[in-house]
Amino acid sequence: MDTEIVEQGQLDLIARQRTGYAAEMKRIDAIEELCGSGHRKIAAEAIAEGWDIVRTELAVLREARPKAPAIGSSTPPCSAQILEAAACLSAGIEEDGLAAQYGDKTLSAAYPMRNIGLKELVAECARLEGHDVPRVFGDGTATIRAGFSTLSLSGILENVMNKTMLAAYRATPIAAFQLCAIGSVSDFKEVTRYRLLGTGGFEQVAPDGELKHGKLSDQKFTNKAETYGQILMLTRRDVINDDLNAFMEIPRQMGRSGAESIDDLFFTLLLSNPGNFFSAGNNNYLTGASTAFGPDALTTARTLFRKQKAGPGTKAKDQKPINVRPETLVVPVELETDAELLMGAAQIMIDGSTSETKIPMDNPRRHKYKVVSMPHLSDSYYSGSSGKAWYLFADPKVIPAFEIVFLNGRRVPIVERIEAPANMLGMGFRGFLHAGIKEQDSRGAVKVKGEA
């Protein structure tokens, strides 16, 4: 009897196990069917932890529900640097230079805003510093007041304006930099330089080893820096017109004006012939009909240049040649083609109908001088202008005929923020340049009148 009871219990256990196994297999099959291949992670977790089909279905529905993209997950949050880079792109500044300065990550974040206008820039700067500005610009009063009160907007505009002005400045050729020495001064006081006498050269040392002193002449060269500049305003009208690139045309013009002002200073001084700088007494001036620009006149001018003396005294040693060579031929635009032909031709044929004909087969002047042609030389705006006069200049690093000085060596203009007048809703900026130019050593250049 007992044996029968035991056997029956075992049979019941086996039956229950079989039933449980079948139910488990049914649960697993249902989970796998529900999850399919797209939710394998949920299926594994549901099977391992004994989830029923309802719980599994809820988990699948949650995972399948569309998710909002995480804010700032792939793009860094907007910052002053990103806004500044975007404004630079909008102003047309070259991307290569911007990438080097801001980095690829910042520039990539700024790129979608590369067409940002003044309205957006003002509003974003206000939001960046915690101002609650309207989403709709409207008449702009609230947004402009908030934006103009921020440090971000003034800092961004100042930096972008400086970059814009610098790009325009560097893109404008400055002839004076090729013809003048470039120096630095630390203040606005006049600086003085002296040149050595001809007797200041090396001499044979006596047996006792005594070296003779060089002497400073009475010839002194002076220079000093002055300030040149202008003011511009960012007004409410500019913001409402919403053209950042048009506003940046002002610093572009300031950059071009800064470069042009240097040449203006130089050619004004050159043509005024200060202190009779170009004169027969300085042995650096030629005049007469035979000095009209051409091969022979160029030879005469070069010879005069090469015969410059150590000077300025009258002693024998003062009359030693210094052997300085001209490097640059400076001509007005009327003579530009003739100068380029003379410097570029391999051969020259000169015909004289009533005199002996010269036909040199080789041109010894080819590529001999760098040609600088400027309209200033013949423009009536400048006192002393001429379409026939031309010049030879030495390398200014050897003997400078003229010198340009800049305060603390800074050659480029500066833009900085200033306070706007109380009666104006706007933001003020000023651009300025500290520079000075003065004649120096008369041995560094020769002027040829080109006519009688």
C-alpha positions in Angstrom: 0.0 0.0 0.0 2.8 2.4 1.0 4.6 1.6 -2.2 1.6 2.5 -4.3 1.3 5.9 -2.6 4.9 6.7 -3.2 4.7 5.8 -6.9 1.6 7.9 -7.3 3.3 10.9 -5.7 6.2 10.5 -8.1 3.9 10.4 -11.0 2.2 13.6 -9.9 5.5 15.4 -9.5 6.6 14.4 -12.9 3.3 15.6 -14.3 3.6 18.9 -12.6 7.2 19.3 -13.8 6.1 18.5 -17.3 3.3 21.1 -17.0 5.7 23.7 -15.6 8.2 23.0 -18.3 5.6 23.4 -21.0 4.4 26.7 -19.5 8.0 28.0 -19.3 8.7 27.0 -22.9 5.4 28.8 -23.8 6.5 31.9 -21.9 9.9 31.9 -23.5 8.4 31.4 -27.0 6.0 34.3 -26.5 8.7 36.6 -25.3 11.0 35.8 -28.2 8.1 36.3 -30.6 7.2 39.6 -29.1 10.7 40.9 -28.9 11.8 39.6 -32.3 15.3 40.6 -33.5 14.9 44.2 -32.6 14.7 43.9 -28.8 17.1 41.0 -28.0 18.4 42.8 -24.9 14.8 43.0 -23.4 14.1 39.3 -24.4 17.3 38.1 -22.6 16.4 40.1 -19.5 12.7 39.0 -19.5 13.6 35.3 -19.8 16.3 35.4 -17.1 14.2 37.3 -14.6 10.9 35.5 -15.3 8.9 38.4 -16.7 5.4 37.6 -17.9 4.3 38.6 -21.3 2.5 41.8 -20.1 5.7 43.2 -18.5 7.7 42.3 -21.5 5.3 44.0 -23.8 5.4 47.2 -21.8 9.2 47.2 -21.9 9.1 46.8 -25.7 6.6 49.6 -26.0 8.8 52.0 -23.9 11.9 51.2 -26.0 10.1 51.7 -29.3 8.7 55.1 -28.2 10.4 58.0 -30.0 13.0 59.8 -27.9 13.7 63.5 -27.9 17.3 64.2 -28.8 19.4 65.1 -25.9 20.1 68.9 -25.9 23.7 69.6 -26.6 24.6 65.9 -27.0 26.4 66.4 -30.2 26.7 70.2 -30.4 28.3 72.2 -27.7 26.1 74.8 -26.0 26.2 78.3 -27.5 29.0 80.4 -26.1 30.6 83.8 -26.8 33.4 82.0 -28.7 30.9 80.2 -31.0 28.9 83.4 -31.6 32.2 85.3 -32.3 33.3 82.6 -34.8 29.8 82.7 -36.5 30.1 86.5 -36.8 33.5 86.1 -38.3 32.1 83.7 -40.9 29.2 86.1 -41.6 31.7 88.9 -42.1 33.6 86.9 -44.7 36.8 86.2 -42.8 38.8 83.3 -44.2 37.9 80.0 -42.6 41.5 78.6 -42.5 42.6 81.3 -40.1 39.5 80.9 -38.0 40.0 77.2 -37.6 43.5 77.8 -36.4 42.3 80.3 -33.8 39.0 78.9 -32.6 39.6 75.2 -33.2 37.6 72.8 -35.4 35.0 72.0 -32.7 34.0 75.6 -32.1 34.0 76.4 -35.8 31.8 73.4 -36.6 29.3 74.6 -34.0 29.4 78.1 -35.4 29.0 77.0 -39.1 25.2 76.5 -38.9 25.1 80.2 -37.8 27.5 81.4 -40.5 24.8 83.8 -41.9 24.0 85.4 -38.5 22.7 88.9 -38.6 23.0 91.7 -36.2 19.5 91.1 -34.8 20.3 87.5 -33.9 23.7 88.4 -32.6 22.3 91.1 -30.3 19.6 88.7 -29.0 21.9 85.7 -28.5 24.4 87.9 -26.5 21.6 89.1 -24.3 20.4 85.5 -23.7 23.9 84.4 -23.1 24.2 86.8 -20.1 20.8 85.8 -18.7 18.5 88.5 -20.1 14.9 87.5 -20.9 14.5 88.9 -24.4 11.4 88.5 -26.6 11.5 85.6 -29.0 9.9 87.9 -31.6 12.2 90.9 -32.4 9.3 93.3 -33.0 10.5 96.9 -32.9 13.7 95.7 -31.2 13.7 98.1 -28.3 13.8 95.5 -25.5 16.3 93.2 -27.3 18.6 96.0 -28.4 18.7 97.6 -24.9 19.5 94.2 -23.4 22.1 93.3 -26.0 23.8 96.7 -25.8 24.2 96.3 -22.0 26.2 93.1 -22.3 29.9 92.7 -22.3 29.6 89.8 -24.8 28.3 91.9 -27.6 30.9 94.6 -27.4 33.7 92.1 -27.0 32.5 90.0 -29.9 32.1 93.0 -32.2 35.5 94.5 -31.1 37.3 91.2 -31.9 35.4 90.7 -35.3 36.0 94.3 -36.3 39.8 94.0 -35.5 40.0 90.8 -37.6 38.1 92.3 -40.4 40.2 95.5 -40.4 43.4 93.5 -40.1 42.5 91.4 -43.2 41.8 94.5 -45.2 45.0 96.2 -44.0 47.1 93.2 -45.0 45.4 92.9 -48.4 46.3 96.5 -49.3 49.9 96.9 -50.7 52.0 99.4 -48.9 54.8 100.7 -51.1 56.4 102.7 -48.2 57.3 99.4 -46.5 59.6 98.5 -49.5 61.3 101.9 -49.5 61.7 102.9 -45.9 63.3 101.5 -42.8 60.8 100.5 -40.1 61.5 101.3 -36.5 59.7 101.3 -33.1 59.3 104.0 -30.5 58.1 103.7 -27.0 56.3 107.0 -26.7 55.4 110.2 -28.7 58.6 112.1 -28.0 61.0 112.9 -30.8 63.8 110.4 -31.1 67.2 111.2 -32.5 69.7 109.1 -34.3 73.3 110.0 -35.4 75.4 108.6 -38.2 79.1 107.8 -38.1 81.6 110.0 -39.8 83.7 108.5 -42.6 86.6 108.6 -40.2 84.7 106.1 -38.1 85.7 103.1 -40.3 88.1 100.3 -39.3 91.8 101.3 -39.4 95.0 99.4 -38.9 95.7 98.9 -35.3 99.1 100.2 -34.0 101.6 97.8 -32.5 100.6 99.0 -29.0 97.1 97.6 -29.7 95.3 100.9 -29.4 92.0 101.1 -31.3 90.8 104.5 -32.5 87.4 105.9 -31.5 84.7 106.2 -34.1 83.1 109.6 -34.1 79.5 110.7 -34.3 78.8 113.4 -36.9 76.7 116.5 -36.5 74.2 114.8 -38.9 71.3 113.6 -36.8 68.0 112.1 -38.0 64.8 112.5 -36.0 61.4 111.0 -36.0 58.4 110.6 -33.8 55.0 108.9 -33.9 51.7 110.7 -34.3 48.1 109.3 -34.0 45.7 108.9 -36.9 42.2 107.5 -36.6 38.4 107.8 -36.8 35.3 106.9 -34.8 32.3 104.7 -35.9 29.0 103.8 -34.2 26.8 100.7 -34.2 23.3 102.3 -34.0 19.8 101.0 -33.4 19.2 101.5 -37.1 22.2 99.2 -38.0 20.7 96.4 -35.9 17.2 96.8 -37.3 18.7 96.8 -40.9 20.2 93.4 -39.8 23.2 93.4 -42.2 26.4 92.4 -40.3 28.4 92.3 -43.4 27.4 95.8 -44.4 28.4 97.1 -40.9 31.8 95.3 -41.2 32.4 97.3 -44.4 33.3 100.1 -42.0 36.3 98.4 -40.4 37.3 97.0 -43.8 37.5 100.6 -45.0 39.4 101.5 -41.8 41.9 98.8 -42.6 42.3 100.0 -46.2 42.5 103.6 -45.0 45.2 102.6 -42.4 47.3 101.1 -45.1 46.7 103.9 -47.5 47.5 106.6 -44.9 51.0 105.2 -44.6 51.7 105.6 -48.3 50.0 109.0 -48.1 52.4 110.1 -45.4 55.4 108.8 -47.2 54.6 110.3 -50.7 53.6 113.6 -49.2 57.0 113.8 -47.5 58.9 112.5 -50.5 57.4 114.9 -53.0 57.7 117.9 -50.7 61.5 117.4 -50.8 61.9 118.4 -47.1 65.1 120.4 -46.2 66.2 120.2 -49.8 66.8 116.5 -49.3 67.2 115.8 -53.0 69.8 118.4 -54.2 73.0 118.7 -56.1 74.7 119.5 -52.8 73.7 116.0 -51.5 74.8 114.5 -54.8 71.5 112.7 -55.2 69.6 114.9 -57.8 69.8 114.9 -61.6 68.0 117.3 -63.9 68.0 118.1 -67.6 66.5 116.9 -70.8 68.9 113.9 -70.9 67.4 112.6 -67.7 64.1 111.5 -69.3 63.6 107.9 -68.3 65.4 105.4 -70.5 68.5 103.2 -70.6 71.1 106.0 -70.7 69.4 108.1 -68.0 69.2 105.0 -65.8 72.9 104.4 -66.3 73.7 108.0 -65.3 71.5 107.8 -62.2 73.1 104.5 -61.1 76.6 105.9 -61.6 75.7 108.9 -59.4 74.3 106.6 -56.8 77.4 104.4 -56.7 79.6 107.4 -56.2 78.1 108.4 -52.9 80.8 109.4 -50.4 81.2 108.5 -46.7 81.1 112.2 -45.8 79.9 114.5 -44.7 83.2 116.2 -43.9 85.8 117.5 -46.3 88.8 115.5 -45.2 90.3 112.9 -47.5 88.7 110.0 -45.5 85.3 111.6 -45.8 85.5 111.3 -49.5 85.8 107.5 -49.5 83.1 105.8 -51.6 80.6 103.7 -49.6 79.7 101.4 -52.5 75.9 101.3 -51.9 73.9 99.8 -54.7 70.4 100.9 -55.8 67.8 98.1 -55.4 64.5 99.7 -56.3 63.3 101.7 -59.3 60.4 104.0 -58.3 58.3 105.5 -61.2 55.0 107.2 -61.7 52.3 105.1 -63.5 53.1 107.1 -66.7 56.5 105.3 -66.8 55.4 101.9 -65.4 55.3 100.2 -68.8 58.6 101.6 -69.9 60.2 100.6 -66.6 58.8 97.0 -66.8 59.9 96.7 -70.4 63.4 97.9 -69.6 63.7 95.5 -66.6 62.2 92.6 -68.4 63.6 92.7 -72.0 66.5 90.4 -72.8 67.6 92.7 -75.7 67.2 96.4 -76.5 67.4 98.1 -79.9 67.7 101.9 -79.9 67.3 103.7 -83.2 68.5 107.3 -83.8 67.3 108.6 -87.2 69.7 111.6 -87.2 72.5 110.3 -85.0 74.6 107.3 -84.6 72.3 104.2 -84.0 73.0 102.0 -81.0 71.8 98.5 -81.1 72.9 96.7 -78.0 72.1 93.0 -78.3 72.0 92.3 -74.5 70.2 94.3 -71.8 72.4 94.5 -68.7 69.6 96.1 -66.8 67.3 93.1 -67.1 65.9 92.1 -63.6 68.4 94.5 -62.1 65.9 96.6 -60.1 62.6 95.9 -58.5 60.0 98.2 -60.0 57.6 100.1 -57.8 55.0 102.2 -59.6 52.7 104.5 -57.7 50.0 106.9 -58.8 50.9 109.3 -56.0 54.0 110.5 -57.8 52.1 112.2 -60.6 48.8 113.0 -58.9 48.2 116.8 -58.6 46.8 116.2 -55.1 50.4 116.1 -53.9 52.6 119.2 -54.0 55.7 118.5 -56.2 54.1 115.7 -58.2 55.4 114.9 -61.7 54.7 112.3 -64.4 58.3 112.4 -65.5 60.4 112.3 -62.3 61.7 108.9 -61.1 63.8 107.6 -58.3 66.4 105.0 -57.3 66.4 103.6 -53.7 68.9 101.6 -51.8 67.8 98.7 -49.6 66.5 100.5 -46.5 68.2 97.9 -44.3 71.5 99.1 -45.7 71.0 102.9 -45.9 67.5 104.2 -45.2 66.6 107.4 -47.1 63.4 107.5 -45.1 62.1 105.8 -41.9 58.7 104.9 -40.6 58.2 104.4 -36.9 55.3 102.8 -35.0 54.5 103.1 -31.4 55.7 99.9 -29.7 56.4 98.4 -33.1 52.7 97.8 -33.8 52.2 98.3 -37.6 48.5 97.6 -37.8 45.5 99.7 -36.7 43.6 99.0 -33.6 39.8 98.9 -33.0 38.5 99.4 -29.4 35.2 100.1 -27.7 34.3 103.6 -26.5 31.3 104.9 -24.6 28.5 106.2 -26.8 27.2 109.7 -26.2 24.3 109.8 -23.7 21.8 111.0 -26.3 22.5 108.1 -28.7 21.2 104.5 -28.4 24.3 102.8 -29.8 27.7 101.4 -29.3 30.9 103.3 -30.2 34.2 102.1 -31.5 37.4 103.9 -32.6 40.1 102.8 -34.9 43.6 104.4 -34.8 47.2 104.0 -35.8 50.3 105.4 -34.2 52.9 106.1 -36.9 55.5 108.7 -38.0 57.7 109.1 -41.1 60.8 111.3 -41.6 63.7 111.7 -44.0 66.9 110.2 -42.9 70.1 109.6 -45.0 70.3 111.4 -48.3 72.8 108.8 -49.6 69.9 106.2 -49.7 68.1 107.6 -52.7 68.5 109.5 -56.0 65.9 111.6 -57.7 65.9 112.1 -61.4 63.7 115.0 -62.6 63.2 113.5 -66.1 63.1 116.9 -67.8 64.9 120.2 -68.0 
